[in-house]
Amino acid sequence: MAEFAAQLPAVDVAAGRSPGFVWRLATSDPMILFNLSVWESVEALKEFTYHGHLAAYRDRARWFGPPAEAYLAMWWIPAGHMSSVEEAWSASRSAASTATQP
């Protein structure tokens, strides 16, 4: 897990420089692994995911087991809205309850 955590500062800097990035929720607690970021579009997020930090994304299986349920939620927010951890948790629980299995 230390190898994963060591990559986070560089990934955060790369995200901040990426077209379409708006903001991310930062946490100073090293025991909390929570990613909440806001992007202008799904396309901008996809571009960053697959080109901005592909190595970290590709290697995620080295640090995390297969998810037991939905682990990603995306929802539209109005411009200027600052999402909270509680809002993201609610969205992820909603995604988990409505996700379909392949």
N, C-alpha and C positions, 0 to 999 in steps of 0.2 A: 504494500500500500504506500510505502514511502516513495517508491519510484513514481507512482501515480501523482501523489501530492506534490512532488518536486516539479512536475510539469505545469501545475496550475498557474503560477505567476506568468509564465510565458504565454500560456493559452489566453489568460485574461488580457494581457497586453495586445495579443494578436486580434482578439475579439474587438477590443476598443478601437483598433485601427481599421477594422473591416467596414466596407460599405454596407449601410443598412443597420448597423448596430446602434441602439438607442441608449440602453443602460443595463446594468446588472446589479442584483442585490449582493452586497458583499457581507461576509460574516468573518469575524475574527476568532471564532471558536474552532480550533483544529479538530474537534470531535464531531463536528457537524459537516456533513457532505450534502450540500443543497445547492442546486444551480437554478437560479431564476434570472433569466435574461429577457430583454425586450428587443425585438427586431422589427424593422419597418415592414418586412414581408417574409413569407415562408421561403421565397427564393433566396433572399439574402442569408437567412439562417442556413439553408441547404448549401449555399456556396461556401460559407465559413466551415460548416461541418465537414464537408468532403474535400475542401482545398485549403482551408486555414489551419486546421489541426487534425488532419487525417490520421497521422501516426497514433495520436492519443485515442482517437475514436476507434481505429482499427484494433488497437491493443487492449481495449476495455475488458475483454474476456480474461486477460491475465490477472485482473484485479477484482473482477466482479463475476459472480455466478450468474447462470441464466435467470432472468427475472421471473418471479412467480405470477406476476400480474403486470398490468400496464404501468410503466415507469416514466412516461412522458405525457405531458398534457400541453396542448396549445389552445389558446383562445384569443379572441380579438379584444382589444381594450381601446378606449378613446385616447386620442393624442393627449399627452400630458399626465395620464393616469399613472400612479405609482402602485403597482401590485404589491401585495403583502404576502408573507409566508402563509398566512391563513387562507388567503384567496387561492394561492397556488396549491395548497394541500387539498382544498375543496375541489378544485379543478382536476387534480390527479385522482382523487377518489371517485369522482364522477366518470372520468375516463376508464378507470379500472372496472367500474360496475357496468359499463356499456361496451367494453372491448370485446371483440370477437377473436376466437382462437383460430389459427390457421388449420 
